[in-house]
Amino acid sequence: MKKLWYRVQYSLQNEDGITTVEVILLMVVLIAVVLIFKEQVMELVETIMDKITKQALRV
């Protein structure tokens, strides 16, 4: 258990983490995926919300 705790502490103190450029690239990729699949995501969300509304009205 102590080994695990030391690994967690080392990971939190380690400065070789994610750089700003990597974070920006990740955000760009996520935004691109959202823009590409916008219609499918909207349809999925609408379907889920319709099901939730219908089930809530039954109760």
N, CA, C and O atoms as a Tinker XYZ file with bonds, in Angstrom:
   236  protein
     1  N      0.829000   -1.191000    0.000000    73     2
     2  CA     0.000000    0.000000    0.000000    64     1     3
     3  C      0.874000    1.255000    0.000000    63     2     4     5
     4  O      0.540000    2.264000   -0.621000    81     3
     5  N      2.008000    1.167000    0.717000    73     3     6
     6  CA     2.907000    2.323000    0.768000    64     5     7
     7  C      3.493000    2.618000   -0.603000    63     6     8     9
     8  O      3.673000    3.779000   -0.970000    81     7
     9  N      3.796000    1.555000   -1.371000    73     7    10
    10  CA     4.343000    1.769000   -2.711000    64     9    11
    11  C      3.359000    2.545000   -3.578000    63    10    12    13
    12  O      3.746000    3.453000   -4.313000    81    11
    13  N      2.091000    2.181000   -3.485000    73    11    14
    14  CA     1.063000    2.871000   -4.263000    64    13    15
    15  C      0.988000    4.335000   -3.858000    63    14    16    17
    16  O      0.887000    5.213000   -4.715000    81    15
    17  N      1.037000    4.602000   -2.560000    73    15    18
    18  CA     0.963000    5.984000   -2.073000    64    17    19
    19  C      2.162000    6.789000   -2.562000    63    18    20    21
    20  O      2.007000    7.947000   -2.952000    81    19
    21  N      3.348000    6.199000   -2.549000    73    19    22
    22  CA     4.539000    6.900000   -3.026000    64    21    23
    23  C      4.458000    7.164000   -4.529000    63    22    24    25
    24  O      4.906000    8.205000   -5.007000    81    23
    25  N      3.889000    6.220000   -5.263000    73    23    26
    26  CA     3.710000    6.430000   -6.713000    64    25    27
    27  C      2.755000    7.589000   -6.979000    63    26    28    29
    28  O      3.001000    8.408000   -7.865000    81    27
    29  N      1.681000    7.657000   -6.225000    73    27    30
    30  CA     0.718000    8.753000   -6.395000    64    29    31
    31  C      1.387000   10.079000   -6.073000    63    30    32    33
    32  O      1.225000   11.050000   -6.811000    81    31
    33  N      2.129000   10.127000   -4.987000    73    31    34
    34  CA     2.815000   11.365000   -4.623000    64    33    35
    35  C      3.822000   11.765000   -5.693000    63    34    36    37
    36  O      3.917000   12.940000   -6.047000    81    35
    37  N      4.570000   10.802000   -6.209000    73    35    38
    38  CA     5.547000   11.103000   -7.253000    64    37    39
    39  C      4.855000   11.633000   -8.496000    63    38    40    41
    40  O      5.324000   12.588000   -9.115000    81    39
    41  N      3.742000   11.013000   -8.861000    73    39    42
    42  CA     3.012000   11.445000  -10.054000    64    41    43
    43  C      2.513000   12.871000   -9.904000    63    42    44    45
    44  O      2.533000   13.643000  -10.863000    81    43
    45  N      2.068000   13.223000   -8.713000    73    43    46
    46  CA     1.570000   14.578000   -8.496000    64    45    47
    47  C      2.693000   15.597000   -8.471000    63    46    48    49
    48  O      2.484000   16.751000   -8.843000    81    47
    49  N      3.877000   15.194000   -8.043000    73    47    50
    50  CA     5.006000   16.113000   -7.960000    64    49    51
    51  C      5.818000   16.150000   -9.243000    63    50    52    53
    52  O      6.608000   17.071000   -9.450000    81    51
    53  N      5.636000   15.167000  -10.098000    73    51    54
    54  CA     6.397000   15.071000  -11.332000    64    53    55
    55  C      6.015000   16.221000  -12.258000    63    54    56    57
    56  O      4.832000   16.450000  -12.512000    81    55
    57  N      7.003000   16.937000  -12.758000    73    55    58
    58  CA     6.751000   18.093000  -13.616000    64    57    59
    59  C      6.776000   17.728000  -15.092000    63    58    60    61
    60  O      6.677000   18.614000  -15.941000    81    59
    61  N      6.905000   16.467000  -15.414000    73    59    62
    62  CA     6.923000   16.029000  -16.805000    64    61    63
    63  C      5.520000   15.716000  -17.296000    63    62    64    65
    64  O      5.328000   14.812000  -18.109000    81    63
    65  N      4.555000   16.452000  -16.811000    73    63    66
    66  CA     3.157000   16.197000  -17.155000    64    65    67
    67  C      2.785000   16.743000  -18.512000    63    66    68    69
    68  O      3.637000   16.926000  -19.383000    81    67
    69  N      1.530000   16.994000  -18.678000    73    67    70
    70  CA     1.001000   17.482000  -19.943000    64    69    71
    71  C      1.397000   18.950000  -20.115000    63    70    72    73
    72  O      1.238000   19.761000  -19.203000    81    71
    73  N      1.906000   19.267000  -21.279000    73    71    74
    74  CA     2.288000   20.649000  -21.555000    64    73    75
    75  C      1.102000   21.413000  -22.135000    63    74    76    77
    76  O      0.081000   20.826000  -22.497000    81    75
    77  N      1.255000   22.705000  -22.215000    73    75    78
    78  CA     0.186000   23.553000  -22.747000    64    77    79
    79  C     -0.130000   23.201000  -24.191000    63    78    80    81
    80  O     -1.297000   23.190000  -24.581000    81    79
    81  N      0.873000   22.918000  -24.975000    73    79    82
    82  CA     0.661000   22.576000  -26.384000    64    81    83
    83  C     -0.173000   21.298000  -26.500000    63    82    84    85
    84  O     -1.061000   21.214000  -27.348000    81    83
    85  N      0.104000   20.320000  -25.667000    73    83    86
    86  CA    -0.668000   19.076000  -25.707000    64    85    87
    87  C     -2.119000   19.310000  -25.325000    63    86    88    89
    88  O     -3.021000   18.718000  -25.918000    81    87
    89  N     -2.349000   20.159000  -24.349000    73    87    90
    90  CA    -3.716000   20.466000  -23.934000    64    89    91
    91  C     -4.454000   21.173000  -25.064000    63    90    92    93
    92  O     -5.610000   20.856000  -25.345000    81    91
    93  N     -3.800000   22.121000  -25.707000    73    91    94
    94  CA    -4.424000   22.856000  -26.815000    64    93    95
    95  C     -4.735000   21.908000  -27.971000    63    94    96    97
    96  O     -5.814000   21.987000  -28.559000    81    95
    97  N     -3.804000   21.014000  -28.304000    73    95    98
    98  CA    -4.059000   20.049000  -29.375000    64    97    99
    99  C     -5.226000   19.135000  -29.042000    63    98   100   101
   100  O     -6.043000   18.827000  -29.910000    81    99
   101  N     -5.310000   18.706000  -27.804000    73    99   102
   102  CA    -6.421000   17.862000  -27.380000    64   101   103
   103  C     -7.746000   18.611000  -27.509000    63   102   104   105
   104  O     -8.739000   18.039000  -27.957000    81   103
   105  N     -7.768000   19.871000  -27.123000    73   103   106
   106  CA    -8.994000   20.672000  -27.245000    64   105   107
   107  C     -9.388000   20.850000  -28.702000    63   106   108   109
   108  O    -10.571000   20.782000  -29.034000    81   107
   109  N     -8.412000   21.078000  -29.576000    73   107   110
   110  CA    -8.698000   21.247000  -31.005000    64   109   111
   111  C     -9.304000   19.968000  -31.580000    63   110   112   113
   112  O    -10.258000   20.026000  -32.355000    81   111
   113  N     -8.759000   18.832000  -31.206000    73   111   114
   114  CA    -9.293000   17.555000  -31.696000    64   113   115
   115  C    -10.718000   17.339000  -31.194000    63   114   116   117
   116  O    -11.587000   16.919000  -31.958000    81   115
   117  N    -10.962000   17.621000  -29.917000    73   115   118
   118  CA   -12.312000   17.453000  -29.375000    64   117   119
   119  C    -13.315000   18.365000  -30.061000    63   118   120   121
   120  O    -14.428000   17.941000  -30.375000    81   119
   121  N    -12.934000   19.602000  -30.293000    73   119   122
   122  CA   -13.828000   20.546000  -30.977000    64   121   123
   123  C    -14.100000   20.076000  -32.400000    63   122   124   125
   124  O    -15.234000   20.157000  -32.872000    81   123
   125  N    -13.074000   19.587000  -33.088000    73   123   126
   126  CA   -13.262000   19.094000  -34.454000    64   125   127
   127  C    -14.218000   17.912000  -34.479000    63   126   128   129
   128  O    -15.075000   17.831000  -35.358000    81   127
   129  N    -14.084000   17.002000  -33.535000    73   127   130
   130  CA   -14.980000   15.834000  -33.477000    64   129   131
   131  C    -16.416000   16.286000  -33.226000    63   130   132   133
   132  O    -17.347000   15.770000  -33.844000    81   131
   133  N    -16.596000   17.234000  -32.334000    73   131   134
   134  CA   -17.934000   17.749000  -32.053000    64   133   135
   135  C    -18.532000   18.394000  -33.297000    63   134   136   137
   136  O    -19.706000   18.183000  -33.601000    81   135
   137  N    -17.739000   19.174000  -34.014000    73   135   138
   138  CA   -18.252000   19.829000  -35.210000    64   137   139
   139  C    -18.583000   18.820000  -36.315000    63   138   140   141
   140  O    -19.566000   18.985000  -37.038000    81   139
   141  N    -17.770000   17.791000  -36.439000    73   139   142
   142  CA   -18.009000   16.791000  -37.480000    64   141   143
   143  C    -19.277000   15.988000  -37.189000    63   142   144   145
   144  O    -20.059000   15.717000  -38.101000    81   143
   145  N    -19.484000   15.610000  -35.936000    73   143   146
   146  CA   -20.608000   14.756000  -35.572000    64   145   147
   147  C    -21.728000   15.527000  -34.874000    63   146   148   149
   148  O    -22.482000   14.949000  -34.091000    81   147
   149  N    -21.839000   16.802000  -35.146000    73   147   150
   150  CA   -22.816000   17.653000  -34.470000    64   149   151
   151  C    -24.247000   17.145000  -34.664000    63   150   152   153
   152  O    -25.003000   17.052000  -33.696000    81   151
   153  N    -24.618000   16.822000  -35.872000    73   151   154
   154  CA   -25.986000   16.378000  -36.158000    64   153   155
   155  C    -26.316000   15.080000  -35.417000    63   154   156   157
   156  O    -27.386000   14.952000  -34.823000    81   155
   157  N    -25.397000   14.130000  -35.456000    73   155   158
   158  CA   -25.639000   12.853000  -34.788000    64   157   159
   159  C    -25.756000   13.036000  -33.278000    63   158   160   161
   160  O    -26.601000   12.412000  -32.636000    81   159
   161  N    -24.913000   13.886000  -32.718000    73   159   162
   162  CA   -24.950000   14.131000  -31.280000    64   161   163
   163  C    -26.258000   14.812000  -30.897000    63   162   164   165
   164  O    -26.865000   14.461000  -29.885000    81   163
   165  N    -26.694000   15.771000  -31.687000    73   163   166
   166  CA   -27.944000   16.476000  -31.390000    64   165   167
   167  C    -29.129000   15.518000  -31.457000    63   166   168   169
   168  O    -30.014000   15.570000  -30.603000    81   167
   169  N    -29.153000   14.649000  -32.456000    73   167   170
   170  CA   -30.237000   13.673000  -32.568000    64   169   171
   171  C    -30.242000   12.723000  -31.370000    63   170   172   173
   172  O    -31.300000   12.399000  -30.832000    81   171
   173  N    -29.076000   12.288000  -30.967000    73   171   174
   174  CA   -28.971000   11.396000  -29.822000    64   173   175
   175  C    -29.472000   12.070000  -28.553000    63   174   176   177
   176  O    -30.216000   11.465000  -27.781000    81   175
   177  N    -29.072000   13.306000  -28.333000    73   175   178
   178  CA   -29.502000   14.036000  -27.143000    64   177   179
   179  C    -31.009000   14.262000  -27.167000    63   178   180   181
   180  O    -31.673000   14.114000  -26.141000    81   179
   181  N    -31.547000   14.616000  -28.313000    73   179   182
   182  CA   -32.988000   14.828000  -28.420000    64   181   183
   183  C    -33.754000   13.535000  -28.137000    63   182   184   185
   184  O    -34.771000   13.553000  -27.445000    81   183
   185  N    -33.274000   12.436000  -28.663000    73   183   186
   186  CA   -33.926000   11.143000  -28.422000    64   185   187
   187  C    -33.917000   10.804000  -26.932000    63   186   188   189
   188  O    -34.933000   10.389000  -26.375000    81   187
   189  N    -32.778000   10.982000  -26.306000    73   187   190
   190  CA   -32.666000   10.686000  -24.875000    64   189   191
   191  C    -33.582000   11.592000  -24.068000    63   190   192   193
   192  O    -34.250000   11.125000  -23.146000    81   191
   193  N    -33.626000   12.868000  -24.395000    73   191   194
   194  CA   -34.471000   13.804000  -23.658000    64   193   195
   195  C    -35.951000   13.482000  -23.866000    63   194   196   197
   196  O    -36.745000   13.610000  -22.934000    81   195
   197  N    -36.329000   13.068000  -25.077000    73   195   198
   198  CA   -37.717000   12.671000  -25.328000    64   197   199
   199  C    -38.103000   11.467000  -24.472000    63   198   200   201
   200  O    -39.187000   11.438000  -23.889000    81   199
   201  N    -37.220000   10.479000  -24.398000    73   199   202
   202  CA   -37.496000    9.295000  -23.578000    64   201   203
   203  C    -37.627000    9.663000  -22.113000    63   202   204   205
   204  O    -38.509000    9.157000  -21.420000    81   203
   205  N    -36.761000   10.536000  -21.639000    73   203   206
   206  CA   -36.813000   10.963000  -20.244000    64   205   207
   207  C    -38.123000   11.686000  -19.968000    63   206   208   209
   208  O    -38.766000   11.444000  -18.947000    81   207
   209  N    -38.519000   12.566000  -20.867000    73   207   210
   210  CA   -39.759000   13.329000  -20.695000    64   209   211
   211  C    -40.969000   12.397000  -20.686000    63   210   212   213
   212  O    -41.855000   12.536000  -19.842000    81   211
   213  N    -41.008000   11.452000  -21.620000    73   211   214
   214  CA   -42.134000   10.517000  -21.685000    64   213   215
   215  C    -42.229000    9.671000  -20.431000    63   214   216   217
   216  O    -43.326000    9.442000  -19.922000    81   215
   217  N    -41.100000    9.204000  -19.926000    73   215   218
   218  CA   -41.111000    8.385000  -18.728000    64   217   219
   219  C    -41.475000    9.212000  -17.502000    63   218   220   221
   220  O    -42.118000    8.698000  -16.587000    81   219
   221  N    -41.079000   10.477000  -17.464000    73   219   222
   222  CA   -41.411000   11.330000  -16.336000    64   221   223
   223  C    -42.904000   11.639000  -16.302000    63   222   224   225
   224  O    -43.485000   11.773000  -15.226000    81   223
   225  N    -43.529000   11.752000  -17.476000    73   223   226
   226  CA   -44.952000   12.054000  -17.539000    64   225   227
   227  C    -45.801000   10.847000  -17.143000    63   226   228   229
   228  O    -46.934000   11.014000  -16.692000    81   227
   229  N    -45.265000    9.625000  -17.306000    73   227   230
   230  CA   -46.012000    8.419000  -16.948000    64   229   231
   231  C    -46.153000    8.276000  -15.438000    63   230   232   233
   232  O    -47.131000    7.704000  -14.957000    81   231
   233  N    -45.212000    8.775000  -14.711000    73   231   234
   234  CA   -45.208000    8.576000  -13.249000    64   233   235
   235  C    -46.186000    9.449000  -12.571000    63   234   236
   236  O    -46.307000    9.406000  -11.347000    81   235
